Amino acid sequence: MLRHMTGLLIYILRVIEDRPDTPLDDLSWAQESQRFTSVLATLDGILQRQTNLTLGEAQHLLQGPLSDAMTHAGQLALLRRAAEEALPPEDFTRADIHVQHLHPES
């Protein structure tokens, strides 16, 4: 499931940066976790700099691969709880979120 989530993020990179499609090798959980985190950090950096996505492109990415990955994150949390290894609760309504306005409205 984590490899699939990595693949979804790589798909987004391919769409945004016109990267070639490359198959993902099977890795151990620790290696896949590291790869997922690395790809996520790369995508985060690109999305912070990317200014030419149209609204339609952004919606396509959010409603497609990003939503799919978030669904799987929830499934992983559910599986951890079932295995009695639940993640600690977190209140995201109190998250320290900073919004950067790249294009201030006139």
C-alpha positions as CSV (number, residue, x, y, z in Angstrom):
1,M,0.0,0.0,0.0
2,L,2.8,2.4,0.8
3,R,4.5,1.6,-2.5
4,H,1.2,2.5,-4.2
5,M,1.1,5.8,-2.3
6,T,4.7,6.5,-3.4
7,G,3.6,5.7,-7.0
8,L,0.7,8.2,-6.7
9,L,3.1,11.0,-5.6
10,I,5.5,10.1,-8.4
11,Y,2.6,10.2,-10.9
12,I,2.0,13.8,-9.7
13,L,5.6,14.6,-10.3
14,R,5.4,13.2,-13.8
15,V,2.3,15.3,-14.5
16,I,3.9,18.5,-13.2
17,E,7.4,18.1,-14.5
18,D,6.9,15.8,-17.4
19,R,9.1,13.1,-16.0
20,P,9.4,9.7,-17.6
21,D,7.4,6.8,-16.2
22,T,9.6,4.4,-14.2
23,P,8.5,1.2,-12.4
24,L,8.9,1.1,-8.7
25,D,11.1,-1.7,-7.2
26,D,9.9,-3.7,-4.3
27,L,11.6,-2.4,-1.1
28,S,11.5,-3.3,2.6
29,W,9.1,-1.3,4.7
30,A,11.9,0.8,6.1
31,Q,13.3,1.5,2.6
32,E,9.8,2.3,1.2
33,S,9.1,4.6,4.1
34,Q,12.3,6.5,3.3
35,R,11.4,6.6,-0.4
36,F,7.9,7.8,0.3
37,T,9.2,10.5,2.6
38,S,11.8,11.6,0.1
39,V,9.2,11.8,-2.8
40,L,6.8,13.6,-0.6
41,A,9.4,16.2,0.3
42,T,10.3,16.6,-3.3
43,L,6.7,17.1,-4.3
44,D,6.2,19.6,-1.4
45,G,9.1,21.7,-2.6
46,I,7.9,21.6,-6.2
47,L,4.3,22.6,-5.2
48,Q,5.7,25.5,-3.2
49,R,7.5,26.8,-6.3
50,Q,5.0,25.8,-9.0
51,T,3.0,28.7,-10.1
52,N,1.7,27.6,-13.5
53,L,-0.9,24.9,-12.5
54,T,-4.3,25.8,-13.8
55,L,-7.3,25.4,-11.5
56,G,-8.4,22.3,-13.6
57,E,-4.9,20.7,-13.2
58,A,-4.9,21.4,-9.5
59,Q,-8.4,19.9,-9.1
60,H,-7.4,16.9,-11.1
61,L,-4.4,16.2,-8.8
62,L,-6.4,16.9,-5.6
63,Q,-9.4,14.8,-6.6
64,G,-7.4,12.0,-8.1
65,P,-3.9,10.9,-6.9
66,L,-3.8,13.1,-3.7
67,S,-7.2,12.0,-2.5
68,D,-6.3,8.4,-3.3
69,A,-3.1,8.7,-1.2
70,M,-4.9,10.3,1.7
71,T,-7.5,7.5,1.6
72,H,-4.6,5.0,1.9
73,A,-3.1,6.9,4.8
74,G,-6.3,6.5,6.6
75,Q,-6.3,2.8,5.8
76,L,-2.8,2.4,7.2
77,A,-3.9,4.2,10.4
78,L,-6.8,1.8,10.7
79,L,-4.6,-1.2,10.2
80,R,-2.2,0.0,12.9
81,R,-5.1,0.5,15.3
82,A,-6.3,-3.1,14.5
83,A,-2.8,-4.3,15.2
84,E,-2.9,-2.5,18.6
85,E,-0.1,-0.1,17.3
86,A,-2.4,3.0,17.0
87,L,-0.9,6.3,16.1
88,P,-1.1,8.9,18.9
89,P,-4.2,11.2,18.4
90,E,-3.5,14.6,16.9
91,D,-5.8,17.6,16.7
92,F,-5.2,19.1,13.2
93,T,-7.6,22.0,13.9
94,R,-4.7,23.3,16.0
95,A,-2.0,22.7,13.5
96,D,0.5,25.5,13.0
97,I,-0.2,26.2,9.3
98,H,1.4,29.1,7.4
99,V,-0.1,30.1,4.1
100,Q,2.2,31.8,1.5
101,H,0.5,34.0,-1.0
102,L,2.6,33.6,-4.2
103,H,0.3,35.8,-6.3
104,P,-1.2,38.6,-4.1
105,E,-4.5,39.7,-5.5
106,S,-4.6,43.3,-6.8
